[in-house]
């Protein structure tokens, strides 16, 4: 499970920094048998899952996170623009 945590905690902030807008906030909680990872950025665009060919080198990050996480999603910030995922 450690490898999964390292992958998710690297992938989400990288996406926010690359595709979102500052400020970017990374939060990590551990308790009651679960680990929660949240990333907030202030960009207006929502994350997109890409329909990729087998040979694609980039663009698989959100699919990987979805496969490893028990739950995932995006919530718009109350004062747009921005979102937390």
C-alpha positions as CSV (number, residue, x, y, z in Angstrom):
1,X,0.0,0.0,0.0
2,X,3.0,2.3,0.6
3,X,3.7,2.4,-3.2
4,X,0.0,3.4,-3.9
5,X,0.1,6.2,-1.3
6,X,3.4,7.5,-2.8
7,X,1.9,7.4,-6.3
8,X,-1.3,9.2,-5.4
9,X,0.4,11.8,-3.2
10,X,2.7,12.6,-6.1
11,X,0.2,12.5,-8.9
12,X,-2.5,14.8,-7.5
13,X,-0.3,17.8,-6.5
14,X,1.6,17.5,-9.8
15,X,-1.6,17.7,-11.8
16,X,-2.8,20.8,-9.7
17,X,0.5,22.6,-10.3
18,X,0.7,21.7,-14.0
19,X,-3.0,22.3,-14.9
20,X,-4.5,24.4,-12.1
21,X,-3.7,27.8,-10.8
22,X,-2.1,29.0,-7.6
23,X,-2.4,28.9,-4.7
24,X,-2.3,25.1,-4.6
25,X,-2.9,23.4,-1.2
26,X,-2.1,19.8,-0.4
27,X,-3.7,18.1,2.6
28,X,-3.2,14.7,4.1
29,X,-5.2,13.1,7.0
30,X,-4.7,9.8,8.6
31,X,-7.3,8.5,11.1
32,X,-9.8,5.8,11.8
33,X,-8.2,3.3,9.4
34,X,-8.2,5.6,6.4
35,X,-5.9,8.0,4.6
36,X,-7.3,11.1,2.9
37,X,-5.5,13.1,0.3
38,X,-6.9,16.4,-0.9
39,X,-5.5,19.0,-3.3
40,X,-7.0,22.4,-3.9
41,X,-6.2,24.7,-6.7
42,X,-7.8,27.9,-8.0
43,X,-8.0,27.2,-11.7
44,X,-11.4,27.3,-13.4
45,X,-11.1,24.0,-15.3
46,X,-12.2,20.6,-13.9
47,X,-9.9,17.6,-14.3
48,X,-10.5,15.6,-17.4
49,X,-10.1,11.8,-18.0
50,X,-8.5,11.3,-21.4
51,X,-9.4,8.5,-23.9
52,X,-5.9,7.3,-24.6
53,X,-4.3,4.8,-26.9
54,X,-2.2,2.0,-25.4
55,X,1.0,3.6,-26.4
56,X,0.3,7.0,-24.7
57,X,3.1,8.1,-22.4
58,X,1.2,11.0,-20.6
59,X,-2.4,11.6,-19.4
60,X,-3.0,8.5,-17.3
61,X,-2.7,10.1,-13.8
62,X,-6.4,10.5,-12.9
63,X,-7.1,7.0,-14.1
64,X,-4.4,5.6,-11.9
65,X,-5.7,7.6,-8.9
66,X,-9.2,6.3,-9.5
67,X,-7.9,2.7,-9.7
68,X,-6.0,3.0,-6.4
69,X,-8.4,5.1,-4.3
70,X,-11.5,3.8,-2.6
71,X,-13.3,7.1,-3.6
72,X,-12.3,10.1,-5.7
73,X,-14.0,13.2,-7.0
74,X,-13.9,17.0,-7.5
75,X,-15.8,19.6,-5.5
76,X,-16.0,23.2,-6.8
77,X,-14.9,25.8,-4.3
78,X,-17.7,27.9,-2.8
79,X,-16.0,31.1,-4.2
80,X,-15.0,30.2,-7.8
81,X,-12.8,29.7,-9.5
82,X,-11.2,26.6,-8.1
83,X,-11.8,23.0,-6.9
84,X,-10.8,20.4,-4.4
85,X,-10.2,16.8,-5.4
